Amino acid sequence: MAMSSWRTCVCVISFSTMAAQAAAPSADEFAALIDHRVATLSMDGKRIAYTGRAGGKRALMVLDLEKRTNKAILAAEEDSFGIRWCNFKSDTRILCSLMGTVNEGKPYNMTRLIAINADGSKFKLLIQRAGNKDAQFQDDITDWRHSDPKHIYVELSPEGSNSPFPGVYELDVETGNKRMIQKQRYPIRGWRADKNGVLRYGSGCDDHGRCEYISRAKADDEWQTLKSWEAFKSADDFSVLGFGPSGDTLLVTGFHEGRTAVYQADLTGKADRELVFAHPKVDVGGVLRWPLGGDIAGFWYETERTRREFFDAEAKSVYELIDKSLPGSTNYIVDMARDNKLLFISSHKDVSPTTYYLLDLERKSLSKVGALMPEIATDTFGEMKPVQIKIEDGVVIPGYLSLPPGKTPEKLPMVVYPHGGPHSRDDWGFDPMVQLMVSRGYAVLQMNFRGSVGYGNAWYEAGLRKWGSVMVSDINASTRWAVEQGYADPKRICIVGWSFGGYAALMASIREPWRYRCVGSIAGVVDLRTLKREEWRFYGGAQSANAIIGTDSEELDFGSPLKLASKIQAPVLLVHGEWDVSVDVDHSKRMARALDSGKLDELVLIEDGDHSLIRSAWRKTLYEKLEAFLAKNLQ
């Protein structure tokens, strides 16, 4: 079908009118963006459910596309719980996951699964169990049963147990009634059904890292163990992406020439894996699915931007149409309706938050439905430009440089912003933290230092268990590069990070204390030994901590800011949520006590706050404190 036969329509719904605004958005406006968390399209294509704001609070909203009404049907935050995700199960029934934090000496997360009709009626907590620990996770849906409007398959620990090895139950989304279809099996921690709803595959690891995957050809067959391996030690470590097009094979990840690639694995175990797709320079990041049914249509990977590779011809042609209609954006099909003829699309750029569109394949039209989130002026946002950072030893570190618009890119005040993880990565797209800083006139430098994922196994392993050495060295070398290239004023550089990034900010200023005018650590780690002990309380955490953080005593001491706090010369801002499950708040409290007199600018403890500070009030506090801190030290 010729591209010229398609047309782009005017907005179907306008949620708000954005007035011309010359000034940079306020911290409150940036914080309001976090209230948008989910968006889903009903099966008949008549409604969109999303989290937005009503009466100044986050709420689950339903937009009726025919009646052009926008209604709050449920508070999206209640006590410590908030909506994690939502999806339409039918034309009118919505399922939502709630995540909350319970603090019993130490905080831990728990989830609940609810159902509600699009008009706000028939609210139901779907799984009723007594006791918090007995029912910690209740939202692991292993199959949505799209052909059945009333039932899903959900993974649950057996009644009265907090076992990490779940069984599978058929759950009625109207009544909450359930029946077991697969009892728990050691050490299986996750199950998968084929497109006919038959459980065909399971995999998992025990607390000692002994792993296996099992499969069967049909529902009444016995399970067969196809592979056993040791986590973090075996070359056979892999992850399952889903079932292949035939339904009798699995698509799995594995290494090819030192990078993560996609293979097809025989469910009978009788044939070797076959290579499906590999990129010559970077890892495959994941799969692209048709939302209804979950069929895998292709794969995505990251170079400077997100790229795609398709083996489904229809998906390829549709995505080509979307990308041509919305150029310069990263676009995804997030939902479908009307027998895959109405597509719900999210689209974002580095300088603008997500906007949503409906693509009608029958009417051949693309219509903007609105941002589904607060409008925000973008005039003061800066493009996120890919850079290649060549450091002293000849290593080239990929990164991004965002510059404030309208300013000569020379000797600017700069914020160095290393990512968290640490085994994660920065990628191209809209980041409110980055644009908050850019809009205040600061250049922002991000880098995917060694140890980051996406660039092959050798790049990842170069930073493994070298938190305070290789990774921090790469960050400081990237800062020197920015000065040498003339982008940064060497007298006006601050370093700010979140989680591992907060740790890295502290360590970078310890290694080169003269380099930075100020240091900001948000939910940052300060002591590696303490972090290891904290990881032990999670199932499999001890082995994971040894593999990622390490066991070398000298390296642990060499890489702990708490032990080296006296070397920091710049003022330090510490921000931490008091109910942080990932990095205990005590890290920041201890660091505040360890800093020399006059070096602690402020310790900000956010009541009930989690690791990601996912509520707008928590974000507003963070943004206001960071804005004032940077202004005091860089202007």
C-alpha positions as CSV (number, residue, x, y, z in Angstrom):
1,M,0.0,0.0,0.0
2,A,1.5,3.3,-1.0
3,M,2.6,5.6,1.8
4,S,0.9,8.5,0.1
5,S,-2.5,6.9,0.7
6,W,-2.2,7.5,4.4
7,R,-3.2,10.7,6.1
8,T,-2.3,12.3,9.5
9,C,-5.3,13.6,11.4
10,V,-5.8,16.4,13.9
11,C,-5.9,15.5,17.6
12,V,-8.8,13.4,18.7
13,I,-8.7,14.6,22.2
14,S,-6.9,17.6,23.7
15,F,-6.2,17.2,27.4
16,S,-4.9,20.7,28.0
17,T,-3.9,23.8,26.2
18,M,-0.3,24.7,26.5
19,A,0.3,28.5,26.6
20,A,3.4,30.0,25.1
21,Q,6.1,29.8,27.8
22,A,9.6,31.4,27.5
23,A,10.8,30.3,30.9
24,A,12.1,26.9,31.7
25,P,9.5,24.5,33.3
26,S,9.4,24.5,37.1
27,A,10.5,21.7,39.3
28,D,6.9,21.0,40.0
29,E,6.1,20.7,36.2
30,F,9.0,18.3,35.8
31,A,7.8,16.3,38.8
32,A,4.3,16.0,37.4
33,L,5.6,14.0,34.5
34,I,6.2,11.0,36.8
35,D,2.4,10.7,37.3
36,H,2.1,9.2,33.9
37,R,3.0,5.5,34.4
38,V,0.8,3.4,32.2
39,A,-1.4,3.5,29.1
40,T,-3.5,0.7,27.6
41,L,-6.2,0.4,24.9
42,S,-9.4,-1.5,25.3
43,M,-9.9,-4.6,23.2
44,D,-12.6,-2.8,21.1
45,G,-10.5,0.3,20.7
46,K,-13.1,2.6,22.4
47,R,-11.2,3.5,25.6
48,I,-7.7,4.3,26.9
49,A,-6.8,3.7,30.5
50,Y,-3.8,5.6,31.9
51,T,-2.5,7.1,35.1
52,G,-2.8,10.9,35.2
53,R,-3.8,13.6,37.6
54,A,-7.2,14.4,39.1
55,G,-7.7,16.9,41.9
56,G,-3.9,17.3,42.2
57,K,-3.4,13.6,42.8
58,R,-2.3,10.7,40.7
59,A,-5.3,8.7,39.5
60,L,-6.3,5.9,37.1
61,M,-8.1,7.7,34.3
62,V,-10.3,6.4,31.5
63,L,-10.5,8.3,28.2
64,D,-13.6,7.4,26.2
65,L,-12.7,8.0,22.6
66,E,-16.3,8.0,21.4
67,K,-17.9,10.1,24.1
68,R,-14.8,12.3,24.4
69,T,-14.9,12.1,28.2
70,N,-12.0,11.8,30.6
71,K,-12.8,10.3,34.0
72,A,-10.9,9.3,37.1
73,I,-12.0,5.9,38.3
74,L,-9.5,5.0,41.0
75,A,-6.8,6.6,43.2
76,A,-3.5,5.5,41.7
77,E,-1.8,5.9,45.1
78,E,-3.1,4.6,48.5
79,D,-0.9,4.5,51.6
80,S,2.3,2.8,50.5
81,F,0.8,1.2,47.3
82,G,0.8,2.7,43.9
83,I,-0.2,1.4,40.4
84,R,2.7,-0.4,38.7
85,W,1.0,-1.3,35.4
86,C,-2.5,-1.7,33.9
87,N,-3.9,-3.6,30.9
88,F,-7.3,-4.1,29.5
89,K,-8.4,-7.7,29.7
90,S,-11.6,-7.2,27.7
91,D,-13.6,-4.3,26.3
92,T,-14.3,-3.0,29.8
93,R,-12.4,-5.0,32.4
94,I,-9.0,-3.5,33.5
95,L,-6.3,-5.4,35.4
96,C,-3.8,-3.4,37.4
97,S,-0.7,-4.4,39.4
98,L,-0.1,-2.4,42.6
99,M,3.3,-2.3,44.3
100,G,3.8,-1.2,47.8
101,T,6.6,-1.2,50.4
102,V,6.2,-2.8,53.8
103,N,8.7,-1.8,56.5
104,E,9.2,-4.5,59.2
105,G,12.7,-3.5,60.4
106,K,13.8,-3.4,56.8
107,P,11.6,-2.4,53.9
108,Y,10.6,-4.9,51.2
109,N,8.3,-4.7,48.2
110,M,5.0,-6.6,47.7
111,T,2.5,-6.6,44.8
112,R,-1.3,-7.0,44.5
113,L,-3.5,-7.7,41.5
114,I,-6.8,-5.8,41.1
115,A,-9.5,-5.6,38.6
116,I,-11.9,-2.8,37.9
117,N,-14.4,-1.9,35.1
118,A,-13.8,1.1,32.9
119,D,-16.7,3.0,34.5
120,G,-15.2,2.5,38.0
121,S,-17.5,-0.3,39.0
122,K,-16.8,-3.9,40.2
123,F,-13.5,-3.2,41.9
124,K,-11.9,-6.5,43.0
125,L,-8.8,-7.4,44.8
126,L,-8.3,-10.7,42.9
127,I,-6.2,-12.7,45.3
128,Q,-7.2,-12.9,48.9
129,R,-4.5,-14.2,51.2
130,A,-3.8,-13.6,54.9
131,G,-0.5,-12.2,56.0
132,N,2.0,-10.0,54.0
133,K,4.9,-12.3,53.7
134,D,2.8,-15.2,52.6
135,A,1.5,-13.3,49.6
136,Q,4.4,-11.1,48.7
137,F,4.0,-11.2,44.9
138,Q,0.6,-11.6,43.2
139,D,0.9,-10.0,39.8
140,D,3.1,-12.4,37.8
141,I,0.8,-13.1,34.8
142,T,2.3,-15.9,32.7
143,D,-0.4,-15.9,30.0
144,W,-3.2,-13.4,29.3
145,R,-5.5,-15.9,27.6
146,H,-6.6,-13.3,25.0
147,S,-9.2,-15.6,23.5
148,D,-10.9,-15.9,27.0
149,P,-12.3,-12.6,28.4
150,K,-12.6,-14.0,31.9
151,H,-9.4,-15.9,32.8
152,I,-5.7,-15.4,33.0
153,Y,-2.8,-17.7,34.2
154,V,-1.0,-16.3,37.2
155,E,2.1,-17.6,39.1
156,L,1.7,-17.8,42.8
157,S,3.5,-19.3,45.7
158,P,1.6,-22.2,47.3
159,E,-0.9,-21.2,50.0
160,G,0.8,-20.6,53.3
161,S,4.3,-20.4,51.7
162,N,6.7,-17.7,50.8
163,S,8.5,-20.1,48.4
164,P,10.2,-18.5,45.3
165,F,9.1,-21.5,43.3
166,P,5.5,-20.7,42.1
167,G,2.7,-22.9,40.8
168,V,0.4,-21.7,38.0
169,Y,-3.3,-21.0,38.6
170,E,-6.2,-20.1,36.3
171,L,-7.7,-17.0,37.7
172,D,-11.2,-15.6,37.1
173,V,-10.9,-11.8,36.7
174,E,-14.5,-11.2,37.7
175,T,-14.8,-13.4,40.9
176,G,-11.2,-14.0,41.9
177,N,-11.8,-17.8,41.9
178,K,-8.8,-19.8,41.0
179,R,-7.7,-23.4,40.2
180,M,-4.3,-24.9,40.0
181,I,-3.1,-26.0,36.6
182,Q,0.6,-26.6,37.5
183,K,2.0,-27.3,40.9
184,Q,5.3,-25.8,42.0
185,R,8.4,-27.6,40.8
186,Y,11.9,-27.1,42.2
187,P,13.9,-25.0,41.0
188,I,11.5,-23.5,38.5
189,R,10.8,-19.9,39.1
190,G,9.1,-18.9,35.9
191,W,6.7,-20.6,33.5
192,R,5.6,-19.9,29.9
193,A,2.6,-21.0,27.8
194,D,2.5,-21.3,24.1
195,K,0.0,-19.3,22.0
196,N,-2.7,-22.0,22.6
197,G,-2.4,-21.4,26.4
198,V,-0.5,-24.7,27.1
199,L,2.3,-24.5,29.6
200,R,5.3,-25.8,27.7
201,Y,8.4,-24.3,29.4
202,G,9.8,-23.6,32.8
203,S,13.1,-22.4,34.1
204,G,14.8,-21.3,37.3
205,C,17.7,-21.4,39.7
206,D,18.0,-22.3,43.3
207,D,19.7,-20.3,46.0
208,H,23.1,-21.9,45.1
209,G,22.9,-20.9,41.5
210,R,22.0,-24.4,40.2
211,C,19.7,-23.8,37.2
212,E,17.7,-25.9,34.8
213,Y,15.0,-25.5,32.2
214,I,12.3,-28.0,31.4
215,S,9.8,-28.5,28.6
216,R,7.1,-30.7,27.2
217,A,5.4,-31.2,23.8
218,K,1.8,-31.1,25.1
219,A,-0.3,-30.6,28.2
220,D,-0.5,-34.2,29.3
221,D,3.2,-35.0,28.7
222,E,5.7,-35.4,31.4
223,W,8.2,-32.6,32.0
224,Q,11.7,-33.2,30.6
225,T,14.8,-31.5,31.9
226,L,16.6,-30.2,28.8
227,K,19.5,-28.3,30.3
228,S,21.2,-27.7,33.6
229,W,23.8,-25.1,34.3
230,E,25.3,-22.9,37.0
231,A,24.4,-19.2,37.1
232,F,27.3,-16.7,36.6
233,K,29.7,-19.5,35.9
234,S,28.5,-21.4,32.8
235,A,28.7,-20.3,29.1
236,D,25.2,-21.7,28.9
237,D,23.7,-18.8,30.9
238,F,20.8,-17.6,28.7
239,S,17.4,-16.0,28.9
240,V,14.2,-17.1,27.2
241,L,12.6,-14.4,24.9
242,G,9.5,-16.5,24.0
243,F,8.2,-19.0,21.6
244,G,9.2,-19.0,18.0
245,P,6.7,-18.6,15.1
246,S,6.1,-22.3,14.8
247,G,5.2,-22.6,18.5
248,D,7.5,-25.7,18.9
249,T,10.8,-23.8,19.4
250,L,12.0,-21.2,21.8
251,L,13.8,-18.0,21.0
252,V,16.6,-17.6,23.5
253,T,19.7,-15.3,24.0
254,G,23.2,-16.6,23.8
255,F,26.7,-15.3,22.9
256,H,27.9,-15.1,19.3
257,E,31.4,-13.7,18.8
258,G,31.3,-12.1,22.2
259,R,27.9,-10.4,21.9
260,T,24.4,-11.3,22.9
261,A,22.5,-12.8,20.0
262,V,19.2,-14.6,19.4
263,Y,19.0,-18.3,18.9
264,Q,16.2,-20.8,18.2
265,A,16.2,-23.7,20.6
266,D,14.5,-27.0,20.0
267,L,12.0,-27.8,22.8
268,T,12.8,-31.5,22.5
269,G,16.5,-31.0,23.1
270,K,17.3,-33.1,20.1
271,A,18.7,-30.4,17.9
272,D,21.4,-27.8,18.4
273,R,20.5,-24.1,18.7
274,E,20.4,-22.2,15.5
275,L,21.5,-18.6,15.2
276,V,18.5,-16.3,14.3
277,F,20.0,-12.8,14.6
278,A,23.2,-11.2,15.7
279,H,24.6,-7.7,15.3
280,P,28.3,-7.3,14.5
281,K,29.0,-4.5,17.1
282,V,26.4,-4.5,19.9
283,D,24.2,-6.9,21.9
284,V,20.6,-7.7,21.0
285,G,18.5,-5.9,23.6
286,G,15.2,-7.8,23.4
287,V,12.2,-8.7,21.3
288,L,9.4,-6.7,19.6
289,R,6.0,-8.3,20.1
290,W,2.6,-7.8,18.6
291,P,0.7,-6.8,21.8
292,L,-2.3,-9.1,21.3
293,G,-1.1,-12.7,21.6
294,G,2.5,-11.6,22.3
295,D,3.8,-13.1,19.0
296,I,7.5,-12.1,18.5
297,A,7.8,-10.0,15.3
298,G,11.5,-9.0,15.6
299,F,14.3,-7.7,17.8
300,W,15.7,-4.4,18.9
301,Y,19.2,-3.3,19.7
302,E,20.9,0.0,20.6
303,T,23.7,1.8,18.7
304,E,23.4,5.6,19.2
305,R,19.7,5.1,18.8
306,T,17.3,2.2,19.1
307,R,17.3,0.0,15.9
308,R,15.1,-2.9,14.9
309,E,15.4,-6.1,12.9
310,F,12.2,-7.9,11.8
311,F,11.4,-11.4,10.6
312,D,7.7,-10.6,10.4
313,A,7.0,-8.8,7.1
314,E,3.7,-7.3,8.3
315,A,5.3,-5.8,11.4
316,K,8.2,-4.4,9.4
317,S,5.8,-2.6,6.9
318,V,3.7,-1.2,9.8
319,Y,6.7,0.1,11.7
320,E,8.1,1.6,8.5
321,L,4.9,3.5,8.0
322,I,4.9,4.7,11.7
323,D,8.5,5.8,11.5
324,K,7.9,7.7,8.2
325,S,4.8,9.4,9.7
326,L,6.6,10.3,13.0
327,P,10.2,10.9,11.9
328,G,13.0,11.5,14.4
329,S,11.2,9.8,17.2
330,T,11.4,6.4,18.9
331,N,8.1,4.7,18.3
332,Y,6.5,1.6,19.7
333,I,3.2,-0.2,19.2
334,V,2.1,-0.6,22.8
335,D,-1.4,-2.0,22.3
336,M,-3.8,-3.2,19.6
337,A,-7.6,-3.5,19.1
338,R,-10.2,-4.5,16.6
339,D,-8.4,-7.7,15.3
340,N,-5.1,-5.9,15.1
341,K,-6.5,-3.1,12.9
342,L,-6.2,-0.3,15.4
343,L,-2.8,0.3,16.8
344,F,-1.9,2.3,19.9
345,I,1.5,4.0,19.5
346,S,3.9,5.7,21.9
347,S,6.3,8.2,20.5
348,H,9.1,10.2,22.2
349,K,12.1,12.2,21.3
350,D,15.1,13.3,23.4
351,V,13.5,16.8,23.8
352,S,9.9,15.8,24.4
353,P,8.0,13.4,26.6
354,T,5.9,10.6,25.3
355,T,3.0,11.4,23.0
356,Y,0.3,8.8,21.9
357,Y,-1.3,8.1,18.6
358,L,-3.8,5.8,17.1
359,L,-3.0,4.2,13.8
360,D,-6.2,2.9,12.0
361,L,-5.1,0.4,9.3
362,E,-8.6,0.2,7.8
363,R,-9.2,4.0,7.6
364,K,-5.5,4.5,6.7
365,S,-5.1,7.3,9.2
366,L,-2.8,8.3,12.1
367,S,-4.4,10.4,14.8
368,K,-2.8,12.1,17.8
369,V,-4.8,11.3,21.0
370,G,-2.7,13.6,23.2
371,A,0.2,13.3,25.5
372,L,-1.8,11.6,28.3
373,M,0.5,13.5,30.6
374,P,1.0,17.1,31.7
375,E,2.0,19.3,28.8
376,I,5.4,20.9,29.3
377,A,7.2,23.7,27.4
378,T,10.3,22.2,25.6
379,D,12.0,25.4,24.3
380,T,14.7,25.2,26.9
381,F,15.5,21.4,26.3
382,G,18.7,20.3,24.6
383,E,19.3,17.6,22.0
384,M,21.0,14.5,23.3
385,K,23.9,14.1,20.9
386,P,25.9,10.8,20.7
387,V,29.6,11.3,21.3
388,Q,32.6,9.0,21.1
389,I,34.9,9.7,24.2
390,K,38.4,8.7,23.4
391,I,40.4,8.5,26.7
392,E,44.1,8.4,27.4
393,D,44.6,4.6,27.0
394,G,43.0,4.6,23.6
395,V,39.6,3.2,24.8
396,V,36.6,4.9,23.2
397,I,33.6,5.3,25.5
398,P,30.2,5.8,23.9
399,G,28.2,8.5,25.5
400,Y,25.8,11.4,25.1
401,L,26.2,15.2,25.4
402,S,23.2,17.4,25.9
403,L,23.8,21.2,25.5
404,P,21.5,24.0,26.5
405,P,20.0,25.6,23.4
406,G,21.0,29.0,22.3
407,K,24.4,28.9,24.0
408,T,27.8,28.7,22.4
409,P,29.1,25.1,23.2
410,E,32.3,26.4,24.8
411,K,33.3,26.3,28.5
412,L,29.8,25.7,29.8
413,P,29.0,24.8,33.3
414,M,28.6,21.1,33.2
415,V,27.0,18.2,35.2
416,V,28.6,14.8,34.7
417,Y,25.7,12.3,35.1
418,P,26.9,8.6,35.3
419,H,24.1,6.0,35.1
420,G,23.0,3.6,37.7
421,G,23.1,-0.2,37.7
422,P,26.0,-0.4,37.4
423,H,25.4,-3.0,34.7
424,S,22.9,-0.9,32.8
425,R,23.4,1.8,30.2
426,D,22.2,5.2,29.1
427,D,20.3,5.4,25.8
428,W,18.8,8.1,23.6
429,G,15.5,9.5,24.7
430,F,13.7,11.8,27.0
431,D,15.1,12.0,30.5
432,P,13.5,14.5,32.9
433,M,16.6,14.7,35.1
434,V,18.8,15.5,32.1
435,Q,16.4,18.1,30.7
436,L,15.9,19.7,34.1
437,M,19.6,20.4,34.3
438,V,19.9,21.4,30.6
439,S,17.0,23.8,31.0
440,R,18.9,25.5,33.8
441,G,21.8,26.2,31.5
442,Y,24.1,23.3,32.2
443,A,25.7,20.9,29.7
444,V,25.1,17.3,30.7
445,L,27.6,14.5,30.0
446,Q,26.5,10.8,30.1
447,M,28.8,7.9,29.3
448,N,28.5,4.1,29.0
449,F,31.7,3.3,30.9
450,R,33.2,-0.2,30.9
451,G,30.9,-2.5,32.8
452,S,27.8,-1.1,31.0
453,V,25.6,-3.5,29.1
454,G,24.9,-3.5,25.4
455,Y,28.4,-3.5,24.0
456,G,29.4,-7.1,24.2
457,N,30.7,-9.4,26.9
458,A,34.3,-8.0,26.9
459,W,33.0,-4.5,27.6
460,Y,30.7,-5.7,30.4
461,E,33.4,-7.9,32.0
462,A,36.0,-5.1,32.0
463,G,34.0,-3.4,34.7
464,L,32.7,-6.4,36.6
465,R,33.7,-6.3,40.3
466,K,35.7,-3.1,39.6
467,W,33.2,-0.6,40.9
468,G,35.7,1.8,42.4
469,S,38.5,1.3,39.8
470,V,37.8,0.8,36.1
471,M,34.3,2.3,36.0
472,V,35.2,5.3,38.1
473,S,38.4,5.8,36.1
474,D,36.3,5.9,32.9
475,I,34.0,8.5,34.4
476,N,36.8,10.8,35.4
477,A,38.5,10.3,32.0
478,S,35.2,11.3,30.3
479,T,35.1,14.5,32.4
480,R,38.7,15.3,31.3
481,W,37.7,14.7,27.7
482,A,34.8,17.3,28.0
483,V,37.3,19.8,29.3
484,E,39.9,19.1,26.6
485,Q,37.2,19.3,23.8
486,G,36.3,22.8,25.2
487,Y,32.7,21.9,26.1
488,A,33.2,22.3,29.9
489,D,34.5,25.1,32.0
490,P,37.0,23.2,34.2
491,K,36.2,25.4,37.2
492,R,32.4,24.8,36.9
493,I,31.8,21.0,36.8
494,C,29.6,19.1,39.2
495,I,29.0,15.3,39.2
496,V,25.5,13.9,40.1
497,G,24.2,10.3,40.0
498,W,21.5,8.0,41.2
499,S,22.0,4.6,42.9
500,F,25.3,3.3,41.4
501,G,25.6,6.7,39.8
502,G,25.4,8.3,43.2
503,Y,28.1,6.0,44.4
504,A,30.2,6.8,41.3
505,A,29.8,10.6,41.9
506,L,31.2,10.2,45.4
507,M,34.0,7.9,44.2
508,A,34.9,10.1,41.3
509,S,35.3,13.1,43.6
510,I,37.5,10.9,45.9
511,R,39.8,9.9,43.1
512,E,40.1,13.4,41.7
513,P,38.9,15.8,44.4
514,W,40.1,18.9,42.5
515,R,37.9,18.0,39.5
516,Y,34.5,18.8,40.8
517,R,32.8,21.9,42.3
518,C,30.0,19.8,43.9
519,V,28.8,16.3,44.3
520,G,25.2,15.0,44.3
521,S,24.4,11.4,45.4
522,I,20.8,10.2,45.1
523,A,20.1,6.9,46.8
524,G,23.8,6.2,46.5
525,V,25.8,3.2,47.8
526,V,28.6,4.2,50.2
527,D,29.9,0.9,51.5
528,L,30.3,-2.2,49.4
529,R,30.5,-4.7,52.3
530,T,27.3,-3.3,53.7
531,L,25.6,-3.6,50.2
532,K,26.7,-7.2,50.0
533,R,25.2,-8.0,53.3
534,E,21.9,-6.3,52.3
535,E,21.8,-8.3,49.1
536,W,21.9,-11.6,51.1
537,R,18.4,-11.1,52.3
538,F,17.1,-11.6,48.8
539,Y,16.8,-15.0,47.3
540,G,20.0,-15.7,45.3
541,G,21.4,-12.4,46.5
542,A,24.6,-13.8,48.0
543,Q,25.7,-15.4,44.8
544,S,24.7,-12.4,42.8
545,A,26.6,-10.0,45.1
546,N,29.8,-12.1,44.9
547,A,29.6,-12.3,41.1
548,I,28.9,-8.5,40.6
549,I,30.5,-6.8,43.5
550,G,33.2,-9.3,44.2
551,T,35.0,-10.8,47.2
552,D,38.4,-9.2,47.1
553,S,38.9,-7.4,50.4
554,E,41.3,-4.7,49.1
555,E,39.0,-3.9,46.2
556,L,36.0,-3.6,48.5
557,D,37.8,-1.2,50.8
558,F,39.4,0.7,47.8
559,G,35.9,1.2,46.4
560,S,33.9,2.3,49.4
561,P,33.3,6.1,49.7
562,L,32.5,5.7,53.4
563,K,36.1,4.7,54.2
564,L,37.5,7.5,52.1
565,A,35.1,10.4,52.9
566,S,37.9,12.6,54.2
567,K,39.3,12.9,50.6
568,I,36.2,14.7,49.3
569,Q,36.8,18.5,49.0
570,A,33.6,19.6,47.3
571,P,30.2,20.2,49.0
572,V,28.0,17.1,48.9
573,L,24.2,16.8,48.5
574,L,22.7,13.5,49.7
575,V,19.1,12.6,48.9
576,H,17.6,9.3,49.9
577,G,14.1,7.7,50.2
578,E,13.5,6.4,53.7
579,W,11.9,3.2,52.4
580,D,14.5,2.4,49.8
581,V,14.5,-1.4,49.2
582,S,17.5,-1.5,46.8
583,V,19.9,0.7,48.8
584,D,19.2,1.1,52.5
585,V,18.8,4.8,53.6
586,D,21.5,4.1,56.2
587,H,24.1,4.5,53.4
588,S,23.4,8.2,53.1
589,K,23.0,8.7,56.8
590,R,26.4,7.1,57.5
591,M,28.0,9.1,54.7
592,A,26.6,12.3,56.2
593,R,28.2,11.5,59.5
594,A,31.5,10.6,57.8
595,L,32.0,13.8,55.8
596,D,34.3,16.4,57.2
597,S,32.8,19.5,58.7
598,G,31.5,21.9,56.1
599,K,31.5,19.3,53.2
600,L,27.9,18.2,53.8
601,D,25.7,20.6,52.0
602,E,22.5,18.8,53.0
603,L,21.1,15.4,53.8
604,V,17.6,15.1,52.4
605,L,15.6,12.2,53.7
606,I,12.3,11.7,51.9
607,E,9.6,10.2,54.1
608,D,8.3,6.9,52.8
609,G,10.3,7.4,49.6
610,D,11.4,4.4,47.5
611,H,14.6,3.9,45.5
612,S,13.2,5.5,42.3
613,L,11.2,8.3,44.0
614,I,8.3,7.4,41.7
615,R,5.8,9.9,43.3
616,S,5.5,13.4,42.1
617,A,5.8,14.9,45.6
618,W,9.1,12.9,46.1
619,R,10.4,14.0,42.7
620,K,9.5,17.6,43.4
621,T,11.6,17.6,46.5
622,L,14.5,16.0,44.7
623,Y,14.3,18.5,41.7
624,E,14.0,21.5,44.0
625,K,17.0,20.5,46.1
626,L,19.1,19.6,43.1
627,E,18.2,22.8,41.3
628,A,19.2,25.0,44.3
629,F,22.4,23.0,44.9
630,L,23.6,23.3,41.3
631,A,22.8,27.0,41.1
632,K,24.8,27.7,44.3
633,N,27.9,25.9,43.0
634,L,27.9,26.4,39.2
635,Q,26.5,29.9,38.6
